[in-house]
Amino acid sequence: MVMTDSQKCWLNGQIIPLPEAKVSIMTHSLQYGSGIFEGIRAYETSEGPAIFRLEEHVNRFMKTARIYMMDIGYTNEQIRDAIIETVRENNLKSAYIRPFAFYDDSKVGVSTYNKKISVFIGAFEFGKYFSNADAGLKCKISSLRRFDSSSLPTQAKGSGNYLNSVLAMKEARRSGFDEAILLDRNGMVAEGPGENIFLVRDGKLITPGEDSSILLGITRMSLLELARDMGIEVVERFVHREEIYVADELFFCGTAAEITPILNVDGVDIANGKVGPITRKIRDEFFNIVQGKEPKYSKWLTKAMAEIDG
Ligand SMILES: Cc1ncc(COP(=O)(O)O)c(C=O)c1O
């Protein structure tokens, strides 16, 4: 991730230089993790940057705001246009886009009553999330469980939700693994700290469903549709921990992680430690789509330049 002083961002309706977007150290959302956010990618295409599934990301951002009872003061349309404007203003070929709404108030106290809400959108160059994404990951089943909606809304991207992810990731990294896999409170497979998980067994694609305390990933939803279109059977169901070790193939997916193979879990090689054919096929097709090479899926892309000029 590269952020420079010459970059611009959108803050409360205005494009301003990034260094001017400042907050107090006592800001409520910094102190209590009360912000909400999205993570979106724009890919380089022959017609300029194309934002992947923009409407879906904006919808999830607005739903997160609703779940966290934050009146952010902008419509879906306004946030959508602001995202496009931010990508364009930064002259980016490709980008990671971060909409963020937060309590911009530094009075001490947990209450959010009458606190000002600010909305920020940043966009910056971003490469691979995992440096070894192509080679595949070594994962650990976390000793921490993924929270469920009796304590925090699993379907919302609230900043505070991510402390569960941060702890699971720390545990995995400190134990020599690349990433964690979290089980839900019942011991069923949920997801990674910032990724959904897919297994391949007997040619079928299997992924934990909505009742496994997962974030309903937009990449996950796209891959389910894509796999069906490719004639691959897909199943959303509870996944037992032991199924991980005997999977034919295993991979993470997400906006940041894209499609990243998992080749070892808890020291057990998956698919003999090699990237499997179904993962490869889906990954290749996914990258063709995001780069605008598959007209059938052009509806998933918003061309930032065309949108503003046209
Ligand atoms: C906890 C969690 N699960 C799954 C995902 C994947 O979701 P998406 O594909 O919408 O990025 C993310 C990333 O946003 C995440 O943070």
The ligand as an SDF file (V2000), in Angstrom:
LIG
                    3D

 16 16  0  0  0  0  0  0  0  0999 V2000
  -14.0830  -10.9230    7.9760 C   0  0  0  0  0  0  0  0  0  0  0  0
  -14.1330  -10.8950    6.4950 C   0  0  0  0  0  0  0  0  0  0  0  0
  -14.6370  -11.9530    5.8290 N   0  0  0  0  0  0  0  0  0  0  0  0
  -14.7130  -11.9760    4.4880 C   0  0  0  0  0  0  0  0  0  0  0  0
  -14.2660  -10.9210    3.7170 C   0  0  0  0  0  0  0  0  0  0  0  0
  -14.3960  -10.9480    2.2380 C   0  0  0  0  0  0  0  0  0  0  0  0
  -15.3810  -10.0580    1.8210 O   0  0  0  0  0  0  0  0  0  0  0  0
  -15.3340   -9.3100    0.4200 P   0  0  0  0  0  0  0  0  0  0  0  0
  -15.2080  -10.3630   -0.6090 O   0  0  0  0  0  0  0  0  0  0  0  0
  -16.6190   -8.5860    0.3470 O   0  0  0  0  0  0  0  0  0  0  0  0
  -14.1520   -8.4130    0.4600 O   0  0  0  0  0  0  0  0  0  0  0  0
  -13.7260   -9.8030    4.3650 C   0  0  0  0  0  0  0  0  0  0  0  0
  -13.2540   -8.6490    3.6000 C   0  0  0  0  0  0  0  0  0  0  0  0
  -13.9490   -7.6900    3.4760 O   0  0  0  0  0  0  0  0  0  0  0  0
  -13.6640   -9.7770    5.7760 C   0  0  0  0  0  0  0  0  0  0  0  0
  -13.1670   -8.7310    6.4200 O   0  0  0  0  0  0  0  0  0  0  0  0
  1  2  1  0
  2  3  1  0
  2 15  2  0
  3  4  2  0
  4  5  1  0
  5  6  1  0
  5 12  2  0
  6  7  1  0
  7  8  1  0
  8  9  2  0
  8 10  1  0
  8 11  1  0
 12 13  1  0
 12 15  1  0
 13 14  2  0
 15 16  1  0
M  END
$$$$
